[in-house]
């Protein structure tokens, strides 16, 4: 049951990735934009590095919170299965 909470958190996570990608593509070009699609970690790090210039403070905080929340939900869900 708790695993169902991971679905909306993952959707918000995906939304943050797409939002940061929309900032990354025009600033860095197609090559790094495609890298950002393939490797979400690159997009995440780029977002934190450029949070002031691209005004991504809130998005990056939400994205980081979603990652932590997803980890917590998955740990709880796996421990309750045992």
C-alpha positions in Angstrom: 0.0 0.0 0.0 2.8 2.4 0.9 4.4 1.7 -2.5 1.5 3.5 -4.1 2.8 6.8 -2.7 5.8 6.4 -4.9 3.8 7.0 -8.0 2.8 10.7 -7.5 6.3 11.4 -6.1 7.9 9.8 -9.2 5.6 11.9 -11.4 6.7 15.1 -9.7 10.3 13.9 -10.1 9.7 13.4 -13.8 8.1 16.9 -14.1 11.1 18.5 -12.4 13.5 16.7 -14.8 11.5 17.9 -17.8 11.4 21.5 -16.5 15.1 21.6 -15.9 15.7 20.1 -19.4 13.7 22.9 -20.9 16.2 25.3 -19.4 19.2 23.1 -20.2 18.5 22.7 -24.0 18.6 26.4 -25.0 21.5 27.3 -22.7 23.8 24.3 -23.4 22.7 23.1 -26.9 21.4 19.9 -28.4 24.4 17.7 -27.5 24.2 18.4 -23.8 20.4 18.4 -23.9 20.4 14.9 -25.2 23.0 13.9 -22.6 20.6 15.3 -20.0 17.8 13.1 -21.4 20.0 10.0 -21.3 21.6 10.8 -18.0 19.2 12.4 -15.5 22.1 12.8 -13.0 23.8 15.3 -15.4 20.5 17.3 -15.6 20.2 17.2 -11.8 23.8 18.4 -11.2 23.5 21.1 -14.0 20.3 22.3 -12.3 22.0 22.8 -9.0 25.0 24.5 -10.6 22.8 26.9 -12.5 20.0 27.4 -10.0 20.6 31.1 -9.5 21.1 32.1 -13.2 18.1 30.0 -14.4 15.9 30.7 -11.3 15.6 27.0 -10.4 15.8 27.3 -6.6 12.3 26.0 -5.9 12.4 23.3 -8.6 15.7 21.9 -7.4 14.5 21.8 -3.8 11.4 20.0 -4.8 13.3 17.6 -7.0 15.8 16.8 -4.2 13.0 16.3 -1.8 11.3 13.9 -4.2 14.4 11.9 -4.6 14.8 11.6 -0.8 11.1 10.8 -0.4 11.3 8.1 -3.1 14.2 6.5 -1.3 12.4 6.5 2.0 9.2 5.1 0.5 11.0 2.3 -1.3 12.9 1.4 1.9 9.7 1.3 3.9 7.9 -0.7 1.2 10.7 -3.3 1.0 11.0 -3.7 4.7 7.2 -4.2 5.1 7.3 -7.0 2.5 9.6 -9.1 4.7 
